[in-house]
Each structure stands twice: as C-alpha cells, then as structure tokens.
Amino acid sequence: MDIAELEEAMIPQAVELWERTGLTRPWNDAAADARQALSTETSTILALVHGGSLQATAMAGFDGHRGWLYYVAVDPQLQSRGLGKRIVQEAIEWLKGRGAVKVQLMIRSENKKVAEFYEALGFEDASVQVLGKRIAP
C-alpha cells in the first residue's frame, strides 16, 4: 500500500469517502476543494490506494508558517488498522518538507473519538476559538 498524491480522476472516490465518513457539509463543494488543493504547490491530497481502491486520504496545506490538515479519512471498514496514523504521518512529512513548523487541524467539538485519535498522535487542544465568515456563494 503506497501513499501518493491523489490523482484527479480519483476525486469522485475521495468525495464519496469523505461523505461516508461525515466530513462533508452541504454548503461546501468537496470536489472543488479537492481540485483546488491539487492545483497549487502549497497544498495536496495524499491518498492511500490498494488494489485500485481508495482507502484513506489527507489534504495538507501550508500557509507559510503552519501546516493544516483537512479531509483526513479512512474507509470505515478499515479503521483501527493504523491507516489513519500512517496517512497523517505522511501528511506531516509533506508539510515539514515545505517548512511548516506546526501542524493544525480542526475537528468538531462533539467528535470525541476523533479527538482521542489525534491526541494519541501527539496533537493537543490549542485552546483557541475558530471564527469563520463565508465570503463566497
């Protein structure tokens, strides 16, 4: 099982995985997010593919100081086998290679299982409040 940059032809599979794992929201165009991430040098989507099947993803973006992770997903039937840890570690290495000194991500407050997953990987609650404002339709 190799991890490589997601091929554009696999975006529909990635979106389907993100939908099955509860990462998408109706107001976000996940396919457009994927195309955007793959179109710049400061972001990517890493994919773990085995036998032609997409098993895990992690979108990574670098803002010039911090690395950010988005759309970290593992096929629900394959969770608890180390794939999430592996894809996150690869994404962190990708970010380190671009000069990131810190990695951040956002999770939904009620998602305790995911918080525990990231805490086991050494992530800590940064005690910050995230504010947002939609500026595009």
For each residue, the residues with C-beta under 8 A, 3 or more apart:
1: 48 49 50 55
2: 48 49
3: 46 47 48 86 87 90
4: 46 47 49
5: 38 44 45 46 47
6: 10 11 14 34 38 44 45 46 47 57
7: 10 47
8: 11 35 38
9:
10: 6 7 13 14 47 49 54
11: 6 8 14 15 31 34 35
12: 15 16 31
13: 10 16 17 54
14: 6 10 11 17 18 30 34 45 47 54 57 71
15: 11 12 18 19 24 30 31 34
16: 12 13 19 20
17: 13 14 20 21 54 57 73 75
18: 14 15 21 23 24 30 57 71 73
19: 15 16 22 23 24 30
20: 16 17 73 75 76
21: 17 18 73 74 76
22: 19
23: 18 19 30 71 73
24: 15 18 19 28 30
25: 28
26:
27: 134
28: 24 25 33
29: 32 33
30: 14 15 18 19 23 24 33 34 71
31: 11 12 15 34 35
32: 29 35 36
33: 28 29 30 36 37 59 70 71
34: 6 11 14 15 30 31 37 38 45 59 71
35: 8 11 31 32 38 39
36: 32 33 39 40 43
37: 33 34 40 43 44 45 59 61 70
38: 5 6 8 34 35 43 44 45
39: 35 36
40: 36 37 43
41:
42: 61 62 63 98
43: 36 37 38 40 59 60 61 62
44: 5 6 37 38 59 60 94
45: 5 6 14 34 37 38 57 58 59 60 71
46: 3 4 5 6 57 58 59 60 87 90 91 94
47: 3 4 5 6 7 10 14 54 56 57
48: 1 2 3 54 55 56 57 83 86 87
49: 1 2 4 10 52 53 54 55
50: 1 53 55
51:
52: 49
53: 49 50 75
54: 10 13 14 17 47 48 49 57 75
55: 1 48 49 50 74 75 78 83
56: 47 48 72 73 74 75 78 83 84 86 87
57: 6 14 17 18 45 46 47 48 54 71 72 73 87
58: 45 46 69 70 71 72 73 87 88 90 91
59: 33 34 37 43 44 45 46 69 70 71 72 91
60: 43 44 45 46 67 68 69 70 91 94 95
61: 37 42 43 67 68 70
62: 42 43 66 67 68 95 98 99 100
63: 42 66 67 68
64:
65: 100 101 102
66: 62 63 100 101 102 103 104
67: 60 61 62 63 91 92 95 96 98 100 102 103 104
68: 60 61 62 63 103 104 105
69: 58 59 60 72 88 91 103 104 105
70: 33 37 58 59 60 61 105
71: 14 18 23 30 33 34 45 57 58 59
72: 56 57 58 59 69 84 87 88 91 105
73: 17 18 20 21 23 56 57 58
74: 21 55 56 78 79 83 84 87
75: 17 20 53 54 55 56 78 79 83
76: 20 21 79
77:
78: 55 56 74 75 81 83
79: 74 75 76 83 84
80:
81: 78
82: 85 86
83: 48 55 56 74 75 78 79 86 87
84: 56 72 74 79 87 88 117
85: 82 88 89 121
86: 3 48 56 82 83 89 90
87: 3 46 48 56 57 58 72 74 83 84 90 91
88: 58 69 72 84 85 91 92 118 121
89: 85 86 92 93 121
90: 3 46 58 86 87 93 94
91: 46 58 59 60 67 69 72 87 88 94 95 103
92: 67 88 89 95 96 103
93: 89 90 96 97
94: 44 46 60 90 91 97 98
95: 60 62 67 91 92 98 100 103
96: 67 92 93 99 100
97: 93 94
98: 42 62 67 94 95
99: 62 96
100: 62 65 66 67 95 96 103
101: 65 66
102: 65 66 67
103: 66 67 68 69 91 92 95 100 123
104: 66 67 68 69 126
105: 68 69 70 72 118 123
106: 130
107: 111 114 115 118
108: 111 114
109:
110:
111: 107 108 114 115
112: 115 116
113: 116 117
114: 107 108 111 117 118
115: 107 111 112 118 119 125
116: 112 113 119 120
117: 84 113 114 120 121
118: 88 105 107 114 115 121 123
119: 115 116 122 123 124
120: 116 117
121: 85 88 89 117 118
122: 119
123: 103 105 118 119
124: 119
125: 115
126: 104
127:
128:
129:
130: 106
131:
132:
133:
134: 27
135:
136:
137:
